[in-house]
Amino acid sequence: MPTPRKHQISLDATPYYHCTSRCVRRAFLCGLDTLTGKDYEHRRQWVEDRILFLGEVFCIDVCAYAVMSNHHHVVLHINSAEAHNLSHLEVCERWHKLYKGTRLTQKFLRGGTLDEAQWQAVKIKLDEWRFNLANISRFMSCLNEPIARMANAEDQCTGRFWESRFKSQALLDEKALAACMAYVDLNPVRAKMAVTPENSDHTSIKRRIDHLKAQNPETLKLSEFVGNPRESMPQGLPFHLPDYIELVDTTGRAIRENKRGHIDNQLPSILDRLNISSREWLVLTTQFESQFKSLVGCKARLLHAASTLGLKRKPAYRNCKALLN
């Protein structure tokens, strides 16, 4: 029996999650259908645009993403502090970018006068929406449902487009986060859809590199790298961007030469800091989904998270202990 979603996503365990959704049909989400000759490559842009749009609306930071032929990956960070600090008006404005809301919330947004009873009704809705703006299940629903409707309309058919609800993995520490982000960013390289990370269309690594060249911070729309972890650090990823880009590039070269091989180049400083060997790193970045289940992190963090979530079994405990300790 599948684990309930409430036992897979909990801020008490971690704010970082890797989520993925796969198509149910023979026809791919994107790419060329070899039987009909129809090209669905334009759908990649649908998914990428939607991911970036939702990252601006939700109090959920997009750390990494990759849009593949029949599935997509996102690494997300729940920004609970941002959700808590939003004003009532900001909550309403964000939610109305996704849904129509109610007549009373529309009136509130226009600046209309509300009596006490009407304001209490609006406030109940705003509290509900504030919670949902930091809810990964709602984020994934807002990502997948519109894509399914657009694909069904284009295919002139009805029915399920995604094979099931999205799958998620909790990333419990920095090692798991770095490995998962690299795994996601290198998906097109591993699938031989791209030669280098900077040419991997519809991935976060390409977007970060293009943004670095353009020097335009307003165009990034992704969670920023803020450097090594420290007290009172700004909100963002606990790595340096140059380190991460070098890490992905080095890993990508090793994967193309030999999926389980040895990285000949000197390892980037991030691997030394996270205390991960090159052999372990290659396993993590080529087999992340198959090696781990719903919780990913070192032994201590895994045991703590399992206890917090009330799980009797420790998912993929042996692999976490071997590869992330």
Secondary structure, 3 states (H helix, E strand, C coil): CCCCHHHCCCCCCCCEEEEEEEECCCCCCCCECCCCCCECCCHHHHHHHHHHHHHHHCCEEEEEEEECCCEEEEEEEECHHHHHHCCHHHHHHHHCCCCCCCHHHHHHHCCCCCCHHHHHHHHHHHHHHHHHCCCHHHHHHHHHHHHHHHHHHHHCCCCCCECCCCEEEEECCHHHHHHHHHHHHCHHHHCCCCCCHHHCCCEHHHHHHHHHHHCCHHHCCCCCECCCCCCCCCCCECCCHHHHHHHHHHHHHHHHHCCCCCCCCCCCHHHHHHCCCHHHHHHHHHCHHHHCCCEECCHHHHHHHHHHHCCCCCCCHHHHHHHHC
